[in-house]
Amino acid sequence: MRSHAVLAVALTLVFSALVSYDCLAQEEQEPAVVSALSGKVPSDAVVLFDGTGLSEWAGAEGGPVSWTVADGAMTVNKGAIVSRKEFGDMQLHLEFCTPSPPRGEGQDRGNSGVYIQRNYEVQILDSYDSKTYVDGMCGAIYKISPPLVNACRPPGAWQVYDIVFRAPQLDSQGEVIKKAVVTVLHNGVLVQDHVEVVPTGGRTGTAETARGSIFLQDHNHPVKFRNIWVREL
Ligand code: MG
């Protein structure tokens, strides 16, 4: 009995020492400094579009980029585009503007989309005063998850997506062992909260990967984009 008691005390002491060492180690790990001035791109971000050129983008089918650039914005034109760089876990910021005056209804009104890793579509749509199926409206993960609320601004107004993406985890055979997870703020309002995703329908069968490009959809509507940047996590 006595030796058990001694052993218990010894183990308790070792455990507390380990815990305090762990706390100390965490305290000593200083977070990196990121300059994040109001209205500016964070200092550790990769800028994909600053309003001046399309050098970070390629045609989604391998051809040239036909999108037009004017007044600090780029406009959808003749085909989807993809980022030349590939990303895994990331924070993605982009701003978009649906056409004004609006034309069409439902899915045929200000439609584009951000496909993370070319696979998971965060829908862009004019859902300000126009109805469609809820998992296809603006702020939806297309056909997977409706937005928690409708935070749309009117057509012609600039809007913001801030997206946190956790890439899928794959085993050595390329099988997904942990699904990708997406969180979306639309105009600063939480619309997707840590949602597990699979590739958007029509892309089923597309291999999921640890890293991939950002794909911006051409849905035949002149949606505009500006201020696109990524912070790798
Ligand atoms: Mg779309």
py3Dmol code that shows the C-alpha trace and the ligand (Angstrom):
import py3Dmol

protein = """\
ATOM      1  CA  MET A   1       0.000   0.000   0.000  1.00  0.00           C
ATOM      2  CA  ARG A   2       2.734   2.391   1.021  1.00  0.00           C
ATOM      3  CA  SER A   3       4.706   1.939  -2.184  1.00  0.00           C
ATOM      4  CA  HIS A   4       1.505   2.587  -4.143  1.00  0.00           C
ATOM      5  CA  ALA A   5       1.019   5.857  -2.302  1.00  0.00           C
ATOM      6  CA  VAL A   6       4.606   6.908  -3.017  1.00  0.00           C
ATOM      7  CA  LEU A   7       4.177   6.003  -6.652  1.00  0.00           C
ATOM      8  CA  ALA A   8       0.940   8.029  -6.868  1.00  0.00           C
ATOM      9  CA  VAL A   9       2.635  11.094  -5.369  1.00  0.00           C
ATOM     10  CA  ALA A  10       5.593  10.701  -7.725  1.00  0.00           C
ATOM     11  CA  LEU A  11       3.325  10.414 -10.772  1.00  0.00           C
ATOM     12  CA  THR A  12       1.337  13.470  -9.667  1.00  0.00           C
ATOM     13  CA  LEU A  13       4.551  15.487  -9.358  1.00  0.00           C
ATOM     14  CA  VAL A  14       5.764  14.382 -12.806  1.00  0.00           C
ATOM     15  CA  PHE A  15       2.371  15.180 -14.337  1.00  0.00           C
ATOM     16  CA  SER A  16       2.219  18.675 -12.803  1.00  0.00           C
ATOM     17  CA  ALA A  17       5.769  19.342 -13.960  1.00  0.00           C
ATOM     18  CA  LEU A  18       4.807  18.331 -17.517  1.00  0.00           C
ATOM     19  CA  VAL A  19       1.683  20.500 -17.452  1.00  0.00           C
ATOM     20  CA  SER A  20       3.551  23.572 -16.200  1.00  0.00           C
ATOM     21  CA  TYR A  21       6.315  22.970 -18.778  1.00  0.00           C
ATOM     22  CA  ASP A  22       3.651  22.790 -21.502  1.00  0.00           C
ATOM     23  CA  CYS A  23       2.067  26.073 -20.351  1.00  0.00           C
ATOM     24  CA  LEU A  24       5.495  27.693 -20.291  1.00  0.00           C
ATOM     25  CA  ALA A  25       6.264  26.407 -23.793  1.00  0.00           C
ATOM     26  CA  GLN A  26       2.982  27.813 -25.105  1.00  0.00           C
ATOM     27  CA  GLU A  27       3.573  31.166 -23.449  1.00  0.00           C
ATOM     28  CA  GLU A  28       6.988  31.406 -25.045  1.00  0.00           C
ATOM     29  CA  GLN A  29       5.689  30.818 -28.588  1.00  0.00           C
ATOM     30  CA  GLU A  30       5.271  34.370 -29.808  1.00  0.00           C
ATOM     31  CA  PRO A  31       2.650  34.820 -32.601  1.00  0.00           C
ATOM     32  CA  ALA A  32       4.021  36.330 -35.788  1.00  0.00           C
ATOM     33  CA  VAL A  33       3.379  40.029 -36.278  1.00  0.00           C
ATOM     34  CA  VAL A  34       1.008  40.826 -39.151  1.00  0.00           C
ATOM     35  CA  SER A  35       0.414  44.403 -40.179  1.00  0.00           C
ATOM     36  CA  ALA A  36      -3.315  44.772 -40.819  1.00  0.00           C
ATOM     37  CA  LEU A  37      -4.000  48.441 -41.445  1.00  0.00           C
ATOM     38  CA  SER A  38      -7.568  49.554 -42.015  1.00  0.00           C
ATOM     39  CA  GLY A  39      -8.608  48.936 -45.602  1.00  0.00           C
ATOM     40  CA  LYS A  40      -5.202  47.427 -46.495  1.00  0.00           C
ATOM     41  CA  VAL A  41      -4.159  43.905 -47.386  1.00  0.00           C
ATOM     42  CA  PRO A  42      -2.589  42.037 -44.419  1.00  0.00           C
ATOM     43  CA  SER A  43       1.188  42.009 -44.694  1.00  0.00           C
ATOM     44  CA  ASP A  44       1.440  38.203 -44.945  1.00  0.00           C
ATOM     45  CA  ALA A  45      -1.214  37.827 -47.691  1.00  0.00           C
ATOM     46  CA  VAL A  46      -0.696  36.639 -51.262  1.00  0.00           C
ATOM     47  CA  VAL A  47      -2.403  39.174 -53.527  1.00  0.00           C
ATOM     48  CA  LEU A  48      -4.282  37.576 -56.445  1.00  0.00           C
ATOM     49  CA  PHE A  49      -5.893  40.729 -57.814  1.00  0.00           C
ATOM     50  CA  ASP A  50      -5.107  44.316 -56.830  1.00  0.00           C
ATOM     51  CA  GLY A  51      -7.087  45.966 -59.602  1.00  0.00           C
ATOM     52  CA  THR A  52      -4.277  46.337 -62.091  1.00  0.00           C
ATOM     53  CA  GLY A  53      -3.711  43.066 -63.949  1.00  0.00           C
ATOM     54  CA  LEU A  54      -4.568  39.418 -64.419  1.00  0.00           C
ATOM     55  CA  SER A  55      -1.074  37.913 -64.188  1.00  0.00           C
ATOM     56  CA  GLU A  56      -2.123  35.664 -61.270  1.00  0.00           C
ATOM     57  CA  TRP A  57      -4.894  34.062 -63.361  1.00  0.00           C
ATOM     58  CA  ALA A  58      -5.214  31.607 -66.247  1.00  0.00           C
ATOM     59  CA  GLY A  59      -8.132  30.394 -68.340  1.00  0.00           C
ATOM     60  CA  ALA A  60      -9.782  27.456 -66.559  1.00  0.00           C
ATOM     61  CA  GLU A  61      -9.525  25.311 -69.689  1.00  0.00           C
ATOM     62  CA  GLY A  62      -5.928  26.308 -70.308  1.00  0.00           C
ATOM     63  CA  GLY A  63      -6.655  29.133 -72.764  1.00  0.00           C
ATOM     64  CA  PRO A  64      -6.051  32.849 -72.289  1.00  0.00           C
ATOM     65  CA  VAL A  65      -7.954  35.042 -69.819  1.00  0.00           C
ATOM     66  CA  SER A  66     -10.584  37.177 -71.565  1.00  0.00           C
ATOM     67  CA  TRP A  67     -11.889  38.988 -68.502  1.00  0.00           C
ATOM     68  CA  THR A  68     -11.730  42.763 -68.739  1.00  0.00           C
ATOM     69  CA  VAL A  69     -10.011  45.033 -66.211  1.00  0.00           C
ATOM     70  CA  ALA A  70     -11.211  48.596 -65.623  1.00  0.00           C
ATOM     71  CA  ASP A  71     -11.521  50.971 -62.657  1.00  0.00           C
ATOM     72  CA  GLY A  72      -9.760  48.549 -60.301  1.00  0.00           C
ATOM     73  CA  ALA A  73     -12.151  45.667 -61.027  1.00  0.00           C
ATOM     74  CA  MET A  74     -12.212  42.651 -63.307  1.00  0.00           C
ATOM     75  CA  THR A  75     -15.376  41.508 -65.051  1.00  0.00           C
ATOM     76  CA  VAL A  76     -16.450  38.007 -66.076  1.00  0.00           C
ATOM     77  CA  ASN A  77     -16.050  37.512 -69.822  1.00  0.00           C
ATOM     78  CA  LYS A  78     -15.849  34.424 -72.051  1.00  0.00           C
ATOM     79  CA  GLY A  79     -14.861  31.617 -69.728  1.00  0.00           C
ATOM     80  CA  ALA A  80     -13.995  30.780 -66.127  1.00  0.00           C
ATOM     81  CA  ILE A  81     -10.567  31.577 -64.732  1.00  0.00           C
ATOM     82  CA  VAL A  82      -8.303  29.891 -62.168  1.00  0.00           C
ATOM     83  CA  SER A  83      -5.564  31.179 -59.916  1.00  0.00           C
ATOM     84  CA  ARG A  84      -2.093  30.152 -61.083  1.00  0.00           C
ATOM     85  CA  LYS A  85      -1.138  29.428 -57.477  1.00  0.00           C
ATOM     86  CA  GLU A  86      -2.597  26.525 -55.529  1.00  0.00           C
ATOM     87  CA  PHE A  87      -3.613  26.659 -51.885  1.00  0.00           C
ATOM     88  CA  GLY A  88      -4.455  24.292 -49.040  1.00  0.00           C
ATOM     89  CA  ASP A  89      -5.711  25.698 -45.722  1.00  0.00           C
ATOM     90  CA  MET A  90      -6.373  29.398 -46.198  1.00  0.00           C
ATOM     91  CA  GLN A  91      -8.219  32.592 -45.440  1.00  0.00           C
ATOM     92  CA  LEU A  92      -9.591  34.021 -48.704  1.00  0.00           C
ATOM     93  CA  HIS A  93     -10.849  37.570 -49.117  1.00  0.00           C
ATOM     94  CA  LEU A  94     -12.630  38.750 -52.238  1.00  0.00           C
ATOM     95  CA  GLU A  95     -15.081  41.438 -53.197  1.00  0.00           C
ATOM     96  CA  PHE A  96     -17.759  41.115 -55.861  1.00  0.00           C
ATOM     97  CA  CYS A  97     -20.520  43.155 -57.420  1.00  0.00           C
ATOM     98  CA  THR A  98     -23.559  41.795 -59.267  1.00  0.00           C
ATOM     99  CA  PRO A  99     -24.802  43.698 -62.348  1.00  0.00           C
ATOM    100  CA  SER A 100     -26.954  46.803 -62.065  1.00  0.00           C
ATOM    101  CA  PRO A 101     -29.563  47.205 -63.344  1.00  0.00           C
ATOM    102  CA  PRO A 102     -30.286  43.526 -62.596  1.00  0.00           C
ATOM    103  CA  ARG A 103     -31.492  41.241 -65.365  1.00  0.00           C
ATOM    104  CA  GLY A 104     -33.178  37.829 -65.150  1.00  0.00           C
ATOM    105  CA  GLU A 105     -34.423  35.949 -62.098  1.00  0.00           C
ATOM    106  CA  GLY A 106     -33.289  33.161 -59.791  1.00  0.00           C
ATOM    107  CA  GLN A 107     -30.140  31.398 -60.993  1.00  0.00           C
ATOM    108  CA  ASP A 108     -30.124  33.593 -64.098  1.00  0.00           C
ATOM    109  CA  ARG A 109     -29.400  36.802 -62.175  1.00  0.00           C
ATOM    110  CA  GLY A 110     -25.901  37.928 -61.255  1.00  0.00           C
ATOM    111  CA  ASN A 111     -24.571  34.365 -61.076  1.00  0.00           C
ATOM    112  CA  SER A 112     -20.889  33.541 -60.640  1.00  0.00           C
ATOM    113  CA  GLY A 113     -19.127  31.579 -57.933  1.00  0.00           C
ATOM    114  CA  VAL A 114     -15.903  30.921 -56.097  1.00  0.00           C
ATOM    115  CA  TYR A 115     -14.893  27.281 -56.391  1.00  0.00           C
ATOM    116  CA  ILE A 116     -12.278  26.624 -53.737  1.00  0.00           C
ATOM    117  CA  GLN A 117      -9.685  24.169 -55.079  1.00  0.00           C
ATOM    118  CA  ARG A 118     -11.891  24.136 -58.230  1.00  0.00           C
ATOM    119  CA  ASN A 119     -14.193  21.831 -56.267  1.00  0.00           C
ATOM    120  CA  TYR A 120     -16.368  23.520 -53.647  1.00  0.00           C
ATOM    121  CA  GLU A 121     -18.563  26.398 -54.838  1.00  0.00           C
ATOM    122  CA  VAL A 122     -19.376  29.311 -52.599  1.00  0.00           C
ATOM    123  CA  GLN A 123     -22.235  30.705 -54.682  1.00  0.00           C
ATOM    124  CA  ILE A 124     -22.279  34.252 -55.972  1.00  0.00           C
ATOM    125  CA  LEU A 125     -25.756  35.356 -57.021  1.00  0.00           C
ATOM    126  CA  ASP A 126     -27.987  38.413 -56.890  1.00  0.00           C
ATOM    127  CA  SER A 127     -30.245  37.250 -54.041  1.00  0.00           C
ATOM    128  CA  TYR A 128     -31.086  40.781 -52.879  1.00  0.00           C
ATOM    129  CA  ASP A 129     -34.651  40.808 -54.140  1.00  0.00           C
ATOM    130  CA  SER A 130     -34.795  37.591 -56.126  1.00  0.00           C
ATOM    131  CA  LYS A 131     -35.676  34.080 -54.973  1.00  0.00           C
ATOM    132  CA  THR A 132     -34.232  30.705 -55.908  1.00  0.00           C
ATOM    133  CA  TYR A 133     -33.729  27.376 -54.084  1.00  0.00           C
ATOM    134  CA  VAL A 134     -32.090  28.142 -50.725  1.00  0.00           C
ATOM    135  CA  ASP A 135     -29.000  26.006 -51.230  1.00  0.00           C
ATOM    136  CA  GLY A 136     -28.369  27.853 -54.488  1.00  0.00           C
ATOM    137  CA  MET A 137     -28.694  31.432 -53.246  1.00  0.00           C
ATOM    138  CA  CYS A 138     -25.876  33.856 -52.536  1.00  0.00           C
ATOM    139  CA  GLY A 139     -23.801  32.700 -49.574  1.00  0.00           C
ATOM    140  CA  ALA A 140     -24.745  29.034 -50.110  1.00  0.00           C
ATOM    141  CA  ILE A 141     -22.276  26.221 -50.546  1.00  0.00           C
ATOM    142  CA  TYR A 142     -23.961  25.206 -53.763  1.00  0.00           C
ATOM    143  CA  LYS A 143     -26.436  22.325 -53.273  1.00  0.00           C
ATOM    144  CA  ILE A 144     -24.825  21.497 -49.921  1.00  0.00           C
ATOM    145  CA  SER A 145     -25.650  24.213 -47.415  1.00  0.00           C
ATOM    146  CA  PRO A 146     -27.974  27.268 -47.516  1.00  0.00           C
ATOM    147  CA  PRO A 147     -26.604  30.430 -45.893  1.00  0.00           C
ATOM    148  CA  LEU A 148     -27.577  31.004 -42.245  1.00  0.00           C
ATOM    149  CA  VAL A 149     -28.999  34.404 -43.250  1.00  0.00           C
ATOM    150  CA  ASN A 150     -29.366  36.469 -46.415  1.00  0.00           C
ATOM    151  CA  ALA A 151     -26.752  39.231 -46.072  1.00  0.00           C
ATOM    152  CA  CYS A 152     -26.943  40.412 -49.705  1.00  0.00           C
ATOM    153  CA  ARG A 153     -26.446  44.000 -50.722  1.00  0.00           C
ATOM    154  CA  PRO A 154     -28.319  45.360 -53.734  1.00  0.00           C
ATOM    155  CA  PRO A 155     -27.090  44.878 -57.293  1.00  0.00           C
ATOM    156  CA  GLY A 156     -24.342  47.341 -58.142  1.00  0.00           C
ATOM    157  CA  ALA A 157     -23.066  47.454 -54.525  1.00  0.00           C
ATOM    158  CA  TRP A 158     -19.689  45.954 -53.657  1.00  0.00           C
ATOM    159  CA  GLN A 159     -19.939  42.933 -51.362  1.00  0.00           C
ATOM    160  CA  VAL A 160     -17.340  40.963 -49.430  1.00  0.00           C
ATOM    161  CA  TYR A 161     -16.625  37.296 -48.880  1.00  0.00           C
ATOM    162  CA  ASP A 162     -14.192  36.290 -46.162  1.00  0.00           C
ATOM    163  CA  ILE A 163     -13.764  32.547 -46.349  1.00  0.00           C
ATOM    164  CA  VAL A 164     -11.831  30.217 -44.054  1.00  0.00           C
ATOM    165  CA  PHE A 165     -11.067  26.929 -45.740  1.00  0.00           C
ATOM    166  CA  ARG A 166      -9.620  23.764 -44.269  1.00  0.00           C
ATOM    167  CA  ALA A 167      -8.488  21.428 -47.010  1.00  0.00           C
ATOM    168  CA  PRO A 168      -9.517  17.781 -47.071  1.00  0.00           C
ATOM    169  CA  GLN A 169      -7.088  15.330 -45.527  1.00  0.00           C
ATOM    170  CA  LEU A 170      -6.135  12.412 -47.734  1.00  0.00           C
ATOM    171  CA  ASP A 171      -4.457   9.094 -47.071  1.00  0.00           C
ATOM    172  CA  SER A 172      -1.576   7.746 -49.154  1.00  0.00           C
ATOM    173  CA  GLN A 173      -4.068   6.323 -51.686  1.00  0.00           C
ATOM    174  CA  GLY A 174      -5.657   9.755 -52.167  1.00  0.00           C
ATOM    175  CA  GLU A 175      -8.834   8.767 -50.297  1.00  0.00           C
ATOM    176  CA  VAL A 176     -10.430  11.506 -48.215  1.00  0.00           C
ATOM    177  CA  ILE A 177     -10.114  10.655 -44.516  1.00  0.00           C
ATOM    178  CA  LYS A 178     -11.315  14.075 -43.319  1.00  0.00           C
ATOM    179  CA  LYS A 179     -13.644  16.226 -45.405  1.00  0.00           C
ATOM    180  CA  ALA A 180     -12.876  19.807 -46.360  1.00  0.00           C
ATOM    181  CA  VAL A 181     -14.468  22.415 -44.058  1.00  0.00           C
ATOM    182  CA  VAL A 182     -15.672  25.884 -45.063  1.00  0.00           C
ATOM    183  CA  THR A 183     -16.624  28.957 -43.017  1.00  0.00           C
ATOM    184  CA  VAL A 184     -17.956  32.054 -44.819  1.00  0.00           C
ATOM    185  CA  LEU A 185     -18.619  35.628 -43.739  1.00  0.00           C
ATOM    186  CA  HIS A 186     -20.719  37.580 -46.236  1.00  0.00           C
ATOM    187  CA  ASN A 187     -20.419  41.341 -45.767  1.00  0.00           C
ATOM    188  CA  GLY A 188     -19.044  40.589 -42.290  1.00  0.00           C
ATOM    189  CA  VAL A 189     -21.998  38.364 -41.381  1.00  0.00           C
ATOM    190  CA  LEU A 190     -21.504  34.652 -40.648  1.00  0.00           C
ATOM    191  CA  VAL A 191     -23.376  32.638 -43.298  1.00  0.00           C
ATOM    192  CA  GLN A 192     -21.516  29.291 -43.217  1.00  0.00           C
ATOM    193  CA  ASP A 193     -20.206  28.002 -39.909  1.00  0.00           C
ATOM    194  CA  HIS A 194     -17.579  25.288 -40.205  1.00  0.00           C
ATOM    195  CA  VAL A 195     -19.491  23.250 -42.815  1.00  0.00           C
ATOM    196  CA  GLU A 196     -18.115  19.952 -44.132  1.00  0.00           C
ATOM    197  CA  VAL A 197     -18.165  19.895 -47.928  1.00  0.00           C
ATOM    198  CA  VAL A 198     -17.778  17.549 -50.872  1.00  0.00           C
ATOM    199  CA  PRO A 199     -17.203  18.650 -54.493  1.00  0.00           C
ATOM    200  CA  THR A 200     -20.099  20.635 -55.944  1.00  0.00           C
ATOM    201  CA  GLY A 201     -22.492  18.557 -58.075  1.00  0.00           C
ATOM    202  CA  GLY A 202     -21.387  18.269 -61.680  1.00  0.00           C
ATOM    203  CA  ARG A 203     -17.877  18.086 -60.286  1.00  0.00           C
ATOM    204  CA  THR A 204     -18.506  14.832 -58.423  1.00  0.00           C
ATOM    205  CA  GLY A 205     -15.715  12.518 -59.374  1.00  0.00           C
ATOM    206  CA  THR A 206     -13.243  15.379 -59.495  1.00  0.00           C
ATOM    207  CA  ALA A 207     -10.335  14.285 -57.354  1.00  0.00           C
ATOM    208  CA  GLU A 208     -10.083  16.085 -54.042  1.00  0.00           C
ATOM    209  CA  THR A 209      -6.585  17.280 -53.311  1.00  0.00           C
ATOM    210  CA  ALA A 210      -4.575  18.784 -50.485  1.00  0.00           C
ATOM    211  CA  ARG A 211      -3.912  21.918 -52.557  1.00  0.00           C
ATOM    212  CA  GLY A 212      -5.746  23.442 -55.484  1.00  0.00           C
ATOM    213  CA  SER A 213      -6.487  26.599 -57.470  1.00  0.00           C
ATOM    214  CA  ILE A 214      -9.279  29.088 -56.874  1.00  0.00           C
ATOM    215  CA  PHE A 215     -11.770  28.964 -59.761  1.00  0.00           C
ATOM    216  CA  LEU A 216     -14.055  31.904 -60.586  1.00  0.00           C
ATOM    217  CA  GLN A 217     -17.135  30.917 -62.558  1.00  0.00           C
ATOM    218  CA  ASP A 218     -18.420  32.383 -65.810  1.00  0.00           C
ATOM    219  CA  HIS A 219     -22.200  31.987 -65.723  1.00  0.00           C
ATOM    220  CA  ASN A 220     -22.723  34.429 -68.621  1.00  0.00           C
ATOM    221  CA  HIS A 221     -23.326  37.359 -66.286  1.00  0.00           C
ATOM    222  CA  PRO A 222     -20.953  40.365 -66.045  1.00  0.00           C
ATOM    223  CA  VAL A 223     -20.186  40.002 -62.322  1.00  0.00           C
ATOM    224  CA  LYS A 224     -17.238  42.120 -61.148  1.00  0.00           C
ATOM    225  CA  PHE A 225     -14.443  41.237 -58.710  1.00  0.00           C
ATOM    226  CA  ARG A 226     -11.796  43.238 -56.847  1.00  0.00           C
ATOM    227  CA  ASN A 227      -9.363  42.976 -53.907  1.00  0.00           C
ATOM    228  CA  ILE A 228      -8.655  39.253 -53.935  1.00  0.00           C
ATOM    229  CA  TRP A 229      -6.064  37.965 -51.491  1.00  0.00           C
ATOM    230  CA  VAL A 230      -5.207  34.797 -49.604  1.00  0.00           C
ATOM    231  CA  ARG A 231      -3.480  34.139 -46.289  1.00  0.00           C
ATOM    232  CA  GLU A 232      -2.161  30.603 -46.144  1.00  0.00           C
ATOM    233  CA  LEU A 233      -2.877  28.981 -42.779  1.00  0.00           C
TER     234      LEU A 233
END
"""
ligand_1 = """\
1
MG
Mg -22.627 30.018 -59.480
"""
view = py3Dmol.view(width=600, height=400)
view.addModel(protein, "pdb")
view.setStyle({"model": 0}, {"cartoon": {"style": "trace"}})
view.addModel(ligand_1, "xyz")
view.setStyle({"model": 1}, {"stick": {}})
view.zoomTo()
view.show()
